[in-house]
Amino acid sequence: MAEKKLPFPLRKYHKSKTLYDWYRRGVIFENEEHKQEIYQRYIYSSNCELCHKEYKNSLNRKIEHEHDPTKPNFRSICCNKCNKQKKDVKIPSTNTTGEQFISKCKSKKYTQGFCYRIQIRRDGKKVLATQRKTLEEAIIVRDKFIKEHPEIYS
């Protein structure tokens, strides 16, 4: 039986560093056997399980998981792009509104001195960049955009 070929060379201490990184990021497995099985699947993975595109390099390969720390949460092995497009990606700590894709920023355009900026990027390009006076208006614009462009979100 021919042994499978790794799509990318493994760096020194790859397994221990990778498993520690998963632990640090909150990936939880059913048991030790499941963790080892997923690791083997991960190192031999050459295509994204969501969009099926071939990985350009080993850094583009990610573990996609549910962000709920109370149960096993592994979902798939995917590319960086698919991983970032998931709806449960955490809101950046710099976002003071608590709403994904919406941030409060200074603006002389509005009498109140600030506005709510809606900005969505995909592949490094802005696909939506606009401002609204109130947070409620910004949420409506964001939700309408997401509903009209389901191909961007999974």
C-alpha positions, 0 to 999 in steps of 0.5 A: 500500500502506497503511503500518502504524500504530504502536500507541504513539508512539516517544520520542526516540532510541527505537531506539538506547535500545531496542537498547542495553537489549536488549544490556545485558540479554543479548539476542543476535541471529543477525546485524544483519539479524535484530536490525533485523527484530525491532526492526521487529516489536517497535515494531509489536507491539500484543498479547502473542505468548504470551497475546494480550492487548493491551498497555496501554502501551509499557512493558508490551511486553518481549523474552522471551529464553533466558538463555544467553549462548552463542547467539542467544536471542530467543524472543518479544515478550510482556507483562511478566506473561508475561515474568516467569512464565518458568521461567528468570527469574533468582533475585534476588540477595537470595535466599540459598538459590539456589532460586527462590521460596524465601528464608531468613528469621528466625523465632522460631516455629522453635527453629533461629531461622530458616525457609524461606519459599516465596512466589509472586506473580502480578499483585501477589497472593500465590498461595502464601505458607508456611514450612517448617523445612528447605530440602528441605521448602520445595522439595517444597512449591514443586515440588508447587504448580508441578506442580498449577498449570501454568497459572501457568507456561509 
